[in-house]
Amino acid sequence: MGMTANFSTFEWIAPKVAVVKTESYKNNKLQGYTLLTKWQ
């Protein structure tokens, strides 16, 4: 049995480079994020 979760996700994208930042929200509260800290 699984559970259903509804999240909103926002992404900041640097064209031709990568996704720079991603934020996930549930009920308008930040649940987590990822951040690109180094690019080689």
C-alpha positions in Angstrom: 0.0 0.0 0.0 1.3 3.4 -0.9 0.5 6.9 0.3 -0.2 10.0 -1.8 1.7 13.2 -1.2 1.1 16.5 -3.0 4.2 18.8 -3.4 4.9 21.9 -5.4 8.4 22.0 -6.9 10.2 25.1 -8.2 13.4 24.9 -10.2 16.0 27.6 -11.1 17.7 26.6 -14.4 20.8 28.0 -16.0 20.3 27.4 -19.7 22.9 24.9 -21.2 24.4 24.4 -17.7 22.2 22.7 -15.1 19.4 23.0 -12.6 20.9 25.4 -10.1 18.3 25.1 -7.3 15.2 23.1 -6.6 12.7 23.8 -3.8 9.9 21.5 -2.7 6.8 22.8 -0.8 3.9 21.1 1.0 1.1 23.2 2.3 3.1 26.3 1.5 5.9 25.2 3.8 9.4 24.4 2.5 10.1 20.7 2.8 13.5 20.5 1.2 15.8 21.9 -1.4 18.9 21.1 -3.5 21.5 23.6 -4.5 24.3 23.3 -7.0 27.4 24.5 -5.2 30.1 23.8 -7.7 30.4 23.5 -11.4 33.5 22.2 -13.1 
